[in-house]
Structure formats: C-alpha cells, structure tokens
Amino acid sequence: MKYIKMAVSFNFGEVVSIIIASILLPFLPETPIQLLVESLLYDFGQLTLPFDNVDKEYLSKPKQFKVKSLLNFMLFMGPLSSMFDLVVFALMWFACNLRDPATFQTVWFSYSIVSNLIGLHIIRTAKMPFIQSNANKAVYASSIGLSIIGIVVPFTFLGNLIGLVPLAPQYIAIILGVPILYCIVALFAKKIYMKKYGEWI
C-alpha cells in the first residue's frame, strides 16, 4: 500500500505538472529519456520499501484494499506534489530568468528525484516521520544515496548523454530547498487528509 499510494500520487502529480508546463513553456520541461531515467532512479529507492518498518497501529487489525481510498489519496496528494513542481518552474522562469532548455530540464530532473525520495518518508507513515516513526536503515540509505546520485548525474557522462548539464549553486539550492518546504506543507496536508478520511496508508 505504501508503494502503490506513493506511485499513484507522485506520478499523477508529475503528469499534471508536465501537461501544464508543456502548455506554458516554449520547450519540453523534460525529455522522454530524462523522465525514464528519473523514474528508474526513484523506483530503485522504492525497492527498499519491503524492508521498511511498519507502525504497530497499522498492524492492529486487517486492512482491505479499497480503490476509493487509493483514488482519494491520488487526488489529494497528487495535486499537492504538482503545486510544488509549479513553484520550481516559477522560480526558474521568473526568479532565475532561466530560458535555457537543458538547464531547466536538468533542474527539474534532479528536483523530482530528491523531492520524491524525501516525500517518500512523509507518505510511508501516518505519524511524524524521523521523530515518531523511523524508516528501516535500507530505506534511509537508498533515499540519501539516490538523492545524491540525482544531483551528481548531470555532472557525469551519463547526464550529458541524456541532455543534462552541470548546475550552478543557486539551482542546487532550489533542488534541496523546495522539497524541504514540500515536506512541511505535506505534514499539515496529512493531518487534514486523516481528519477527512480517517486513514492514511
């Protein structure tokens, strides 16, 4: 359930972001090969979820797979994720006056990986992550490791091969700063969701 809800919410949010950005921008916000590599790296991070710790409260009674619950989660958390994608687009376009397609695509490539892997820790538990509920060490290791890879790839031959370019420090600040802001807002959104639907995962 953790994997499924993460996948549908983040993927739905990213599809919405791509559609909006493709309409508003004079170039693609991300090329197909970049999107595939980004998704591959993120999926590697989710491969550690079977080893994750599960909150005792979640195991107190049997759970049912409910399509409506999945839909509610996707329609609630997906647009929230998309909203922060659009914040990144706005920062790059207006604040940084960024018009170079390769640099723009690179920032979103790295941001998407870092944001999803940090957001994973918000979604994996109904409790306060890092404080009330800790993930398995494998989940922490993969999240940190793959986030670093997501930032470093544009500086490598592989990054150049798929059209990514090295980034200046101000763009790294966006890649690291906006996901932290997303986590803070997502924690409040989690409380609203749980109050409305009486569940989380």
Backbone as ProteinMPNN parsed JSONL, in Angstrom:
{"seq_chain_A": "MKYIKMAVSFNFGEVVSIIIASILLPFLPETPIQLLVESLLYDFGQLTLPFDNVDKEYLSKPKQFKVKSLLNFMLFMGPLSSMFDLVVFALMWFACNLRDPATFQTVWFSYSIVSNLIGLHIIRTAKMPFIQSNANKAVYASSIGLSIIGIVVPFTFLGNLIGLVPLAPQYIAIILGVPILYCIVALFAKKIYMKKYGEWI", "coords_chain_A": {"N_chain_A": [[0.821, -1.205, 0.0], [1.971, 1.198, 0.726], [3.817, 1.58, -1.374], [2.09, 1.599, -3.63], [0.377, 3.795, -3.143], [2.223, 5.869, -2.989], [3.296, 5.772, -5.578], [1.049, 6.265, -7.299], [0.238, 8.821, -6.446], [2.525, 10.531, -6.716], [3.138, 10.102, -9.431], [0.768, 10.889, -10.694], [0.727, 13.584, -9.936], [3.054, 14.451, -11.251], [2.415, 14.057, -13.934], [0.348, 15.916, -14.252], [1.839, 18.239, -13.827], [3.647, 18.154, -15.997], [1.89, 18.405, -18.158], [0.784, 20.99, -17.711], [3.155, 22.555, -17.735], [4.083, 22.011, -20.31], [2.233, 23.316, -21.839], [2.584, 25.987, -21.105], [5.331, 26.587, -21.316], [7.961, 27.335, -23.729], [9.346, 25.113, -24.493], [9.945, 21.561, -23.967], [9.478, 20.516, -20.601], [10.868, 18.375, -19.682], [12.683, 15.779, -21.237], [11.656, 12.689, -22.892], [13.559, 10.558, -22.408], [14.955, 11.526, -20.22], [12.907, 11.597, -18.334], [12.385, 8.874, -18.099], [14.81, 7.873, -17.027], [14.866, 9.295, -14.633], [12.543, 8.242, -13.387], [13.368, 5.609, -13.143], [15.509, 5.778, -11.301], [14.121, 6.737, -9.074], [12.377, 4.596, -8.656], [14.182, 2.623, -7.922], [14.763, 3.51, -5.381], [12.358, 2.972, -4.112], [12.4, 0.241, -4.037], [13.361, -0.638, -1.644], [11.295, -0.546, 0.132], [9.871, -2.969, 0.885], [11.403, -3.814, 3.023], [10.894, -2.037, 4.963], [10.065, -0.561, 8.181], [7.009, -1.082, 9.951], [4.355, 0.689, 11.357], [3.042, -0.101, 14.577], [0.352, 0.403, 15.1], [-0.804, 0.247, 12.614], [-0.822, -2.422, 12.111], [-2.683, -3.445, 13.811], [-5.213, -4.318, 13.099], [-6.797, -6.196, 10.418], [-6.366, -5.084, 7.009], [-8.161, -3.72, 4.236], [-8.059, -3.703, 0.685], [-8.911, -0.87, -0.927], [-10.255, 0.662, -3.665], [-11.404, 3.181, -3.814], [-10.208, 4.489, -1.677], [-7.605, 4.624, -2.612], [-7.977, 6.257, -4.832], [-8.898, 8.611, -3.608], [-6.575, 9.333, -2.2], [-4.742, 9.744, -4.286], [-5.921, 11.918, -5.655], [-5.781, 13.838, -3.727], [-3.098, 14.077, -2.68], [-1.597, 14.096, -5.022], [-2.101, 16.559, -6.596], [-0.986, 18.318, -4.715], [1.731, 17.691, -4.776], [2.182, 18.404, -7.427], [1.756, 21.137, -7.277], [4.044, 22.071, -6.019], [5.921, 21.408, -7.914], [5.25, 23.293, -9.819], [5.944, 25.554, -8.414], [8.708, 25.327, -8.481], [9.095, 25.576, -11.251], [8.233, 28.241, -11.568], [10.106, 29.629, -9.99], [12.447, 29.118, -11.443], [11.829, 30.266, -13.942], [10.925, 32.937, -13.488], [12.266, 34.045, -11.148], [14.96, 33.237, -11.5], [15.246, 33.799, -14.12], [15.56, 31.887, -16.132], [16.106, 30.56, -19.251], [17.242, 28.638, -20.757], [16.772, 25.544, -22.212], [18.086, 23.045, -21.596], [19.302, 23.426, -19.065], [17.042, 24.07, -17.552], [15.577, 21.657, -17.775], [17.357, 19.958, -16.502], [17.393, 20.904, -13.859], [14.761, 20.309, -13.097], [14.786, 17.551, -13.402], [16.654, 16.66, -11.402], [15.464, 17.813, -9.154], [12.965, 16.494, -9.061], [13.656, 13.847, -8.427], [14.919, 14.124, -5.885], [12.83, 15.356, -4.442], [10.754, 13.423, -4.549], [11.947, 11.278, -3.2], [12.392, 12.322, -0.674], [9.787, 12.993, -0.023], [8.725, 10.459, 0.124], [9.203, 9.631, 2.744], [7.381, 11.092, 4.187], [4.985, 10.032, 3.346], [5.137, 7.322, 3.98], [4.304, 6.74, 6.579], [1.699, 7.271, 9.015], [2.36, 8.769, 11.117], [4.573, 11.261, 12.63], [7.286, 11.582, 10.6], [10.72, 10.551, 11.048], [10.725, 11.311, 13.708], [8.473, 10.312, 15.334], [8.166, 7.975, 13.954], [10.417, 5.852, 12.491], [12.09, 5.016, 9.483], [13.228, 1.929, 7.962], [16.742, 1.165, 7.967], [17.684, 0.571, 5.43], [15.9, 1.91, 3.774], [16.401, 4.581, 4.454], [19.092, 4.701, 3.619], [18.922, 4.22, 0.832], [17.339, 6.39, 0.053], [18.933, 8.631, 0.686], [21.298, 8.029, -0.748], [20.397, 7.795, -3.458], [19.31, 10.306, -3.844], [21.589, 11.868, -3.78], [22.863, 10.814, -6.029], [21.003, 11.661, -7.964], [21.504, 14.39, -7.992], [24.176, 14.486, -8.726], [24.4, 13.177, -11.192], [23.927, 14.953, -13.495], [26.473, 16.05, -13.779], [28.008, 14.155, -14.93], [29.163, 11.802, -17.494], [27.025, 10.186, -18.265], [24.859, 11.852, -17.647], [25.289, 13.946, -19.499], [24.874, 12.482, -21.772], [22.125, 12.075, -21.843], [21.201, 14.593, -22.145], [21.48, 16.325, -19.97], [22.921, 18.953, -17.957], [25.744, 20.394, -16.134], [25.051, 22.04, -12.997], [24.621, 25.324, -11.582], [25.316, 26.715, -8.272], [22.992, 28.095, -7.253], [20.863, 26.771, -8.373], [21.08, 24.256, -7.279], [20.393, 24.905, -4.714], [17.653, 25.381, -4.994], [16.828, 22.811, -5.701], [17.279, 21.427, -3.331], [16.034, 22.993, -1.383], [13.223, 23.466, -1.962], [11.985, 20.844, -1.777], [12.163, 20.46, 1.02], [10.447, 22.435, 1.944], [8.145, 21.431, 0.779], [7.788, 19.09, 2.318], [7.151, 20.147, 4.838], [4.69, 21.42, 4.326], [3.286, 19.179, 3.423], [3.062, 17.655, 5.732], [1.13, 19.056, 7.196], [-0.946, 18.794, 5.372], [-1.314, 16.066, 5.503], [-2.478, 15.748, 8.045], [-4.934, 17.026, 7.614], [-6.012, 15.364, 5.648], [-6.223, 12.901, 7.025], [-8.036, 13.604, 9.0], [-10.258, 14.068, 7.452], [-10.706, 11.657, 6.008], [-10.171, 9.627, 7.781], [-8.039, 7.857, 7.712], [-4.751, 6.893, 6.521], [-2.4, 5.405, 5.141]], "CA_chain_A": [[0.0, 0.0, 0.0], [2.876, 2.353, 0.703], [4.349, 1.73, -2.73], [1.03, 1.936, -4.576], [-0.097, 5.163, -2.908], [3.304, 6.774, -3.391], [3.425, 5.751, -7.036], [-0.069, 6.937, -7.983], [0.169, 10.247, -6.112], [3.638, 11.243, -7.334], [3.028, 10.015, -10.891], [-0.349, 11.744, -11.098], [1.185, 14.958, -9.795], [4.041, 14.78, -12.279], [1.706, 14.146, -15.218], [-0.322, 17.229, -14.252], [2.89, 19.259, -13.971], [4.165, 18.096, -17.366], [0.858, 18.948, -19.049], [0.72, 22.446, -17.517], [4.411, 23.155, -18.186], [4.182, 21.873, -21.768], [1.369, 24.341, -22.426], [3.067, 27.331, -20.791], [6.734, 26.81, -21.68], [8.251, 27.213, -25.163], [10.091, 23.879, -24.718], [9.534, 20.49, -23.064], [10.103, 20.64, -19.288], [11.733, 17.215, -19.517], [12.602, 14.907, -22.403], [11.229, 11.335, -22.535], [14.646, 9.747, -21.846], [15.223, 12.064, -18.879], [11.801, 11.145, -17.484], [12.564, 7.439, -17.86], [15.937, 7.698, -16.101], [14.399, 9.823, -13.34], [11.624, 7.252, -12.81], [14.154, 4.421, -12.802], [16.23, 6.069, -10.057], [13.136, 6.804, -7.998], [11.887, 3.232, -8.403], [15.227, 1.931, -7.155], [14.572, 3.92, -3.995], [11.178, 2.305, -3.57], [12.653, -1.199, -3.906], [13.687, -0.958, -0.248], [10.088, -0.48, 0.955], [9.507, -4.244, 1.526], [12.184, -3.983, 4.251], [10.602, -0.918, 5.848], [9.342, -0.789, 9.432], [5.577, -0.787, 9.878], [3.837, 1.145, 12.65], [2.239, -1.115, 15.271], [-1.077, 0.732, 14.962], [-1.252, -0.18, 11.289], [-0.949, -3.881, 12.14], [-3.607, -3.833, 14.875], [-6.365, -5.028, 12.525], [-6.614, -6.448, 8.978], [-6.676, -3.99, 6.094], [-8.76, -4.069, 2.951], [-7.646, -2.877, -0.447], [-10.069, -0.107, -1.393], [-9.938, 1.505, -4.812], [-11.83, 4.538, -3.487], [-9.165, 5.041, -0.817], [-6.471, 4.913, -3.496], [-8.372, 7.409, -5.647], [-8.901, 9.786, -2.724], [-5.186, 9.669, -1.907], [-4.143, 10.262, -5.512], [-6.496, 13.22, -5.984], [-5.437, 14.77, -2.659], [-1.661, 14.299, -2.591], [-1.04, 14.346, -6.354], [-2.072, 17.989, -6.888], [-0.059, 18.993, -3.802], [3.054, 17.477, -5.366], [2.224, 19.192, -8.655], [1.833, 22.545, -6.905], [5.442, 22.402, -5.737], [6.595, 21.381, -9.212], [4.989, 24.584, -10.446], [6.754, 26.529, -7.675], [10.064, 25.212, -9.037], [9.042, 26.18, -12.582], [8.126, 29.694, -11.411], [11.398, 30.124, -9.504], [13.418, 29.07, -12.536], [11.451, 31.131, -15.05], [10.799, 34.345, -13.09], [13.306, 34.489, -10.216], [16.3, 33.0, -12.068], [15.221, 34.2, -15.532], [16.179, 30.766, -16.829], [15.483, 30.309, -20.55], [17.967, 27.561, -21.424], [16.024, 24.297, -22.015], [18.881, 21.976, -20.978], [19.45, 23.729, -17.641], [15.696, 23.96, -16.99], [15.261, 20.228, -17.69], [18.252, 19.357, -15.517], [16.915, 21.273, -12.524], [13.55, 19.539, -12.76], [15.199, 16.15, -13.282], [17.245, 16.447, -10.078], [14.464, 18.171, -8.138], [11.931, 15.455, -8.988], [14.208, 12.696, -7.712], [15.098, 14.488, -4.469], [11.514, 15.627, -3.861], [10.023, 12.163, -4.379], [12.601, 10.428, -2.201], [12.124, 12.932, 0.626], [8.348, 12.842, 0.182], [8.507, 9.055, 0.482], [9.22, 9.491, 4.204], [6.138, 11.681, 4.684], [3.875, 9.159, 2.99], [5.304, 5.95, 4.481], [3.741, 6.582, 7.914], [0.688, 8.243, 9.434], [2.955, 9.524, 12.217], [5.59, 12.239, 12.267], [8.499, 10.868, 10.186], [12.014, 10.872, 11.661], [10.568, 11.555, 15.143], [7.586, 9.299, 15.901], [8.284, 6.745, 13.175], [11.645, 5.804, 11.707], [12.15, 4.022, 8.415], [14.322, 0.959, 8.015], [18.026, 1.735, 7.531], [17.806, 0.408, 3.976], [15.108, 2.975, 3.154], [17.188, 5.802, 4.633], [20.296, 4.628, 2.79], [18.569, 4.375, -0.587], [16.839, 7.756, -0.154], [20.076, 9.545, 0.7], [22.196, 7.673, -1.842], [19.825, 8.104, -4.767], [19.182, 11.769, -3.936], [22.929, 12.345, -4.16], [23.055, 10.423, -7.433], [20.154, 12.532, -8.773], [22.157, 15.707, -8.107], [25.501, 14.322, -9.326], [24.292, 12.658, -12.567], [24.147, 15.974, -14.535], [27.893, 16.371, -13.91], [28.681, 12.962, -15.441], [28.995, 11.454, -18.908], [25.656, 9.688, -18.443], [23.982, 13.015, -17.688], [25.475, 14.601, -20.804], [24.32, 11.59, -22.789], [20.664, 12.23, -21.909], [20.878, 16.003, -22.318], [21.589, 17.095, -18.74], [24.112, 19.804, -17.896], [26.128, 20.759, -14.761], [24.221, 23.116, -12.457], [25.207, 26.335, -10.706], [24.871, 26.561, -6.874], [21.645, 28.592, -6.963], [19.89, 25.756, -8.775], [21.184, 23.203, -6.265], [19.627, 25.416, -3.57], [16.244, 25.133, -5.316], [16.629, 21.365, -5.678], [17.275, 20.972, -1.937], [15.173, 23.817, -0.542], [11.793, 23.288, -2.213], [11.489, 19.597, -1.16], [12.004, 20.65, 2.469], [9.2, 23.191, 2.081], [7.069, 20.475, 0.449], [7.595, 18.195, 3.462], [6.462, 20.896, 5.895], [3.291, 21.579, 3.906], [2.689, 17.843, 3.334], [2.726, 17.214, 7.09], [-0.166, 19.665, 7.511], [-1.912, 18.174, 4.47], [-1.566, 14.724, 6.042], [-3.433, 15.885, 9.15], [-6.235, 17.353, 7.021], [-6.487, 14.16, 4.968], [-6.6, 11.906, 8.026], [-9.247, 14.083, 9.653], [-11.367, 13.96, 6.5], [-10.982, 10.288, 5.569], [-9.981, 8.705, 8.888], [-6.986, 6.882, 7.405], [-3.637, 7.421, 5.743], [-1.994, 4.354, 4.199]], "C_chain_A": [[0.859, 1.26, 0.0], [3.338, 2.622, -0.727], [3.265, 2.225, -3.693], [0.579, 3.384, -4.401], [0.973, 6.194, -3.264], [3.352, 6.901, -4.913], [2.302, 6.538, -7.708], [-0.099, 8.429, -7.685], [1.28, 11.036, -6.787], [3.521, 11.233, -8.859], [1.893, 10.895, -11.41], [0.054, 13.215, -11.035], [2.15, 15.364, -10.888], [3.407, 14.89, -13.653], [1.007, 15.498, -15.332], [0.699, 18.348, -14.49], [3.412, 19.318, -15.398], [3.168, 18.705, -18.348], [0.822, 20.474, -18.95], [1.976, 23.125, -18.069], [4.545, 23.096, -19.707], [3.33, 22.913, -22.485], [1.991, 25.724, -22.269], [4.485, 27.626, -21.274], [6.954, 26.662, -23.187], [9.082, 25.967, -25.5], [9.588, 22.824, -23.737], [10.224, 20.653, -21.707], [11.044, 19.485, -18.974], [11.572, 16.318, -20.736], [12.178, 13.502, -21.967], [12.329, 10.491, -21.891], [15.001, 10.221, -20.436], [14.151, 11.594, -17.891], [11.945, 9.667, -17.132], [13.692, 7.172, -16.861], [15.554, 8.17, -14.707], [13.501, 8.797, -12.641], [12.36, 5.989, -12.375], [14.89, 4.625, -11.473], [15.274, 6.11, -8.872], [12.613, 5.417, -7.635], [12.913, 2.392, -7.656], [15.106, 2.267, -5.672], [13.405, 3.212, -3.34], [11.368, 0.79, -3.412], [12.981, -1.608, -2.47], [12.447, -0.964, 0.648], [9.66, -1.823, 1.558], [10.267, -4.493, 2.832], [11.814, -2.934, 5.307], [9.898, -1.36, 7.128], [7.884, -0.394, 9.241], [5.094, -0.396, 11.267], [2.916, 0.094, 13.26], [0.743, -0.868, 15.096], [-1.64, 0.234, 13.637], [-1.525, -1.686, 11.258], [-1.994, -4.368, 13.141], [-4.845, -4.565, 14.361], [-6.152, -5.193, 11.021], [-7.048, -5.249, 8.127], [-7.295, -4.527, 4.815], [-8.227, -3.139, 1.868], [-8.887, -2.193, -1.002], [-9.647, 0.833, -2.516], [-10.308, 2.956, -4.526], [-10.79, 5.233, -2.625], [-7.958, 5.456, -1.645], [-6.752, 6.16, -4.329], [-8.356, 8.691, -4.82], [-7.473, 10.276, -2.462], [-4.52, 10.319, -3.11], [-4.629, 11.683, -5.803], [-6.182, 14.274, -4.919], [-3.952, 15.107, -2.673], [-1.019, 14.604, -3.943], [-0.976, 15.823, -6.702], [-1.145, 18.779, -5.959], [1.369, 18.88, -4.325], [3.228, 18.343, -6.609], [2.378, 20.678, -8.353], [3.28, 22.962, -6.654], [6.305, 22.276, -6.987], [6.459, 22.745, -9.88], [5.737, 25.702, -9.733], [8.187, 26.534, -8.221], [10.115, 25.847, -10.421], [9.043, 27.702, -12.473], [9.444, 30.297, -10.932], [12.424, 30.171, -10.63], [13.112, 30.116, -13.612], [11.488, 32.615, -14.663], [11.95, 34.818, -12.2], [14.71, 34.361, -10.814], [16.405, 33.423, -13.527], [15.871, 33.138, -16.418], [15.421, 30.466, -18.121], [16.166, 29.171, -21.313], [17.261, 26.23, -21.166], [16.816, 23.223, -21.267], [19.026, 22.191, -19.471], [18.106, 23.579, -16.923], [15.341, 22.494, -16.763], [16.106, 19.537, -16.617], [17.793, 19.653, -14.097], [15.696, 20.434, -12.155], [13.858, 18.057, -12.602], [15.704, 15.868, -11.865], [16.242, 16.74, -8.968], [13.436, 17.053, -7.961], [12.41, 14.244, -8.205], [14.314, 12.991, -6.22], [13.746, 14.668, -3.783], [10.75, 14.336, -3.588], [10.626, 11.29, -3.283], [12.469, 11.006, -0.793], [10.645, 12.769, 0.967], [7.955, 11.423, 0.56], [8.397, 8.894, 2.005], [7.993, 10.128, 4.856], [4.989, 10.693, 4.486], [3.95, 7.798, 3.672], [4.678, 5.698, 5.851], [2.68, 7.638, 8.194], [1.229, 9.136, 10.544], [3.92, 10.586, 11.688], [6.872, 11.507, 11.874], [9.736, 11.411, 10.88], [11.93, 11.064, 13.182], [9.731, 10.453, 15.797], [7.717, 7.959, 15.198], [9.526, 6.809, 12.295], [11.581, 4.709, 10.659], [13.272, 3.031, 8.684], [15.604, 1.608, 7.482], [18.209, 1.636, 6.02], [17.051, 1.508, 3.235], [15.84, 4.315, 3.275], [18.39, 5.822, 3.684], [19.983, 4.856, 1.317], [18.091, 5.792, -0.882], [17.992, 8.747, -0.243], [20.978, 9.296, -0.509], [21.666, 8.084, -3.202], [19.564, 9.597, -4.939], [20.516, 12.381, -4.359], [23.21, 12.026, -5.625], [22.258, 11.344, -8.358], [20.754, 13.913, -8.982], [23.471, 15.613, -8.873], [25.433, 13.913, -10.803], [24.51, 13.735, -13.639], [25.613, 16.347, -14.751], [28.694, 15.224, -14.539], [28.445, 12.78, -16.94], [27.579, 10.972, -19.189], [24.675, 10.848, -18.516], [24.068, 13.746, -19.013], [24.831, 13.804, -21.921], [22.813, 11.766, -22.947], [20.238, 13.71, -21.906], [20.901, 16.847, -21.062], [22.894, 17.889, -18.736], [24.465, 20.091, -16.432], [25.362, 21.999, -14.293], [25.016, 24.064, -11.559], [24.623, 26.171, -9.297], [23.45, 27.027, -6.6], [20.565, 27.584, -7.346], [19.917, 24.568, -7.81], [20.373, 23.604, -5.038], [18.124, 25.186, -3.779], [15.935, 23.653, -5.176], [16.534, 20.829, -4.247], [16.251, 21.726, -1.082], [13.683, 23.567, -0.723], [11.263, 21.964, -1.655], [11.304, 19.7, 0.357], [10.709, 21.407, 2.749], [8.001, 22.286, 1.796], [6.754, 19.581, 1.637], [6.827, 18.887, 4.576], [4.975, 21.036, 5.567], [2.582, 20.227, 3.876], [2.311, 17.29, 4.703], [1.377, 17.787, 7.527], [-1.266, 19.048, 6.644], [-2.286, 16.772, 4.958], [-2.61, 14.768, 7.154], [-4.839, 16.166, 8.624], [-6.84, 16.113, 6.375], [-6.991, 13.128, 5.973], [-7.872, 12.316, 8.768], [-10.459, 13.897, 8.753], [-11.734, 12.519, 6.199], [-10.76, 9.233, 6.665], [-8.946, 7.625, 8.65], [-5.847, 7.604, 6.708], [-3.204, 6.381, 4.728], [-2.993, 3.199, 4.256]], "O_chain_A": [[0.522, 2.257, -0.639], [3.259, 3.747, -1.22], [3.491, 3.152, -4.471], [0.416, 4.114, -5.379], [0.66, 7.267, -3.781], [3.437, 8.003, -5.456], [2.555, 7.373, -8.576], [-0.423, 9.227, -8.565], [1.025, 12.091, -7.368], [3.778, 12.248, -9.506], [2.033, 11.563, -12.435], [-0.231, 13.991, -11.947], [2.085, 16.482, -11.4], [3.816, 15.727, -14.458], [1.065, 16.148, -16.375], [0.45, 19.279, -15.256], [3.599, 20.402, -15.949], [3.555, 19.435, -19.261], [0.828, 21.169, -19.966], [1.89, 24.131, -18.773], [5.064, 24.028, -20.322], [3.654, 23.34, -23.593], [1.935, 26.541, -23.188], [4.81, 28.767, -21.602], [6.21, 25.938, -23.85], [9.478, 25.78, -26.65], [8.885, 23.151, -22.781], [11.429, 20.901, -21.659], [11.912, 19.599, -18.108], [10.458, 16.116, -21.217], [12.324, 13.154, -20.796], [12.064, 9.779, -20.923], [15.31, 9.41, -19.563], [14.458, 11.238, -16.754], [11.66, 9.258, -16.006], [13.548, 6.347, -15.959], [15.88, 7.519, -13.714], [13.674, 8.517, -11.455], [12.016, 5.377, -11.364], [14.89, 3.737, -10.62], [15.576, 5.584, -7.8], [12.428, 5.101, -6.46], [12.548, 1.541, -6.845], [15.32, 1.412, -4.813], [13.452, 2.888, -2.153], [10.581, 0.135, -2.727], [12.891, -2.785, -2.12], [12.539, -1.35, 1.813], [9.123, -1.827, 2.665], [9.828, -5.292, 3.659], [12.356, -2.943, 6.413], [9.227, -2.392, 7.16], [7.567, 0.512, 8.47], [5.395, -1.079, 12.246], [2.113, -0.524, 12.561], [-0.037, -1.811, 14.96], [-2.806, -0.152, 13.55], [-2.352, -2.162, 10.48], [-2.176, -5.575, 13.303], [-5.459, -5.341, 15.094], [-5.411, -4.42, 10.412], [-7.968, -4.511, 8.481], [-6.995, -5.636, 4.374], [-7.979, -1.956, 2.103], [-9.804, -2.854, -1.488], [-8.786, 1.692, -2.331], [-9.598, 3.868, -4.952], [-10.516, 6.418, -2.808], [-7.362, 6.507, -1.411], [-5.879, 7.009, -4.511], [-7.865, 9.726, -5.27], [-7.2, 11.475, -2.498], [-3.818, 11.321, -2.976], [-3.832, 12.551, -6.159], [-6.304, 15.471, -5.179], [-3.579, 16.28, -2.677], [-0.004, 15.298, -4.002], [0.091, 16.314, -7.07], [-0.582, 19.796, -6.365], [2.121, 19.855, -4.319], [4.283, 18.94, -6.82], [3.053, 21.397, -9.09], [3.693, 24.06, -7.025], [7.317, 22.965, -7.109], [7.419, 23.282, -10.433], [6.124, 26.688, -10.36], [8.796, 27.588, -8.4], [11.058, 26.571, -10.739], [9.77, 28.377, -13.202], [9.854, 31.354, -11.411], [13.176, 31.137, -10.759], [14.019, 30.769, -14.129], [12.012, 33.446, -15.406], [12.543, 35.865, -12.457], [15.544, 35.253, -10.66], [17.489, 33.415, -14.11], [16.632, 33.454, -17.332], [14.231, 30.153, -18.087], [15.715, 28.788, -22.392], [17.155, 25.816, -20.012], [16.266, 22.557, -20.39], [18.889, 21.249, -18.691], [18.04, 23.03, -15.823], [14.861, 22.126, -15.691], [15.628, 18.647, -15.914], [17.799, 18.773, -13.236], [15.604, 19.912, -11.045], [13.26, 17.381, -11.765], [15.232, 14.94, -11.208], [16.171, 16.02, -7.973], [13.08, 16.708, -6.835], [11.66, 13.678, -7.41], [13.856, 12.205, -5.39], [13.544, 14.187, -2.668], [10.164, 14.173, -2.518], [9.902, 10.641, -2.528], [12.437, 10.253, 0.18], [10.292, 12.447, 2.102], [6.954, 11.216, 1.245], [7.585, 8.105, 2.489], [7.61, 9.743, 5.96], [4.13, 10.542, 5.355], [2.914, 7.18, 3.918], [4.536, 4.542, 6.249], [2.748, 8.754, 7.681], [0.617, 10.152, 10.875], [4.064, 10.781, 10.481], [7.492, 10.87, 12.726], [9.791, 12.584, 11.252], [12.948, 10.989, 13.87], [10.201, 9.75, 16.691], [7.413, 6.918, 15.782], [9.668, 7.704, 11.462], [11.081, 3.614, 10.915], [14.145, 3.264, 9.521], [15.543, 2.502, 6.638], [18.815, 2.512, 5.403], [17.504, 1.984, 2.194], [15.894, 5.089, 2.319], [18.665, 6.829, 3.033], [20.691, 5.595, 0.633], [18.396, 6.341, -1.941], [18.027, 9.597, -1.133], [21.372, 10.232, -1.205], [22.397, 8.656, -4.011], [19.594, 10.103, -6.061], [20.563, 13.291, -5.187], [23.728, 12.861, -6.365], [22.755, 11.762, -9.404], [20.543, 14.537, -10.021], [23.845, 16.545, -9.586], [26.319, 14.268, -11.581], [25.214, 13.471, -14.614], [25.961, 16.901, -15.793], [29.915, 15.314, -14.664], [27.653, 13.488, -17.561], [26.997, 11.305, -20.222], [23.763, 10.842, -19.343], [23.047, 14.125, -19.587], [24.312, 14.362, -22.888], [22.28, 11.626, -24.047], [19.069, 14.031, -21.692], [20.4, 17.971, -21.067], [23.849, 17.536, -19.427], [23.586, 20.04, -15.571], [25.063, 22.892, -15.085], [25.953, 23.658, -10.873], [23.565, 25.564, -9.134], [22.758, 26.414, -5.787], [19.496, 27.538, -6.737], [18.884, 23.948, -7.559], [19.744, 22.762, -4.397], [17.411, 24.837, -2.838], [14.911, 23.276, -4.605], [15.79, 19.884, -3.985], [15.669, 21.153, -0.161], [12.952, 23.465, 0.262], [10.165, 21.957, -1.097], [10.388, 19.093, 0.912], [9.966, 21.068, 3.67], [6.978, 22.361, 2.475], [5.586, 19.336, 1.936], [5.948, 18.285, 5.192], [4.115, 20.802, 6.416], [1.415, 20.129, 4.256], [1.345, 16.537, 4.821], [0.576, 17.091, 8.151], [-2.377, 18.808, 7.116], [-3.436, 16.35, 4.837], [-3.513, 13.933, 7.202], [-5.818, 15.613, 9.126], [-8.03, 15.839, 6.53], [-8.062, 12.55, 5.791], [-8.689, 11.466, 9.121], [-11.555, 13.604, 9.23], [-12.914, 12.175, 6.136], [-11.126, 8.071, 6.487], [-8.968, 6.586, 9.311], [-5.962, 8.776, 6.351], [-3.599, 6.459, 3.564], [-2.836, 2.211, 3.539]]}, "name": "protein", "num_of_chains": 1, "seq": "MKYIKMAVSFNFGEVVSIIIASILLPFLPETPIQLLVESLLYDFGQLTLPFDNVDKEYLSKPKQFKVKSLLNFMLFMGPLSSMFDLVVFALMWFACNLRDPATFQTVWFSYSIVSNLIGLHIIRTAKMPFIQSNANKAVYASSIGLSIIGIVVPFTFLGNLIGLVPLAPQYIAIILGVPILYCIVALFAKKIYMKKYGEWI"}
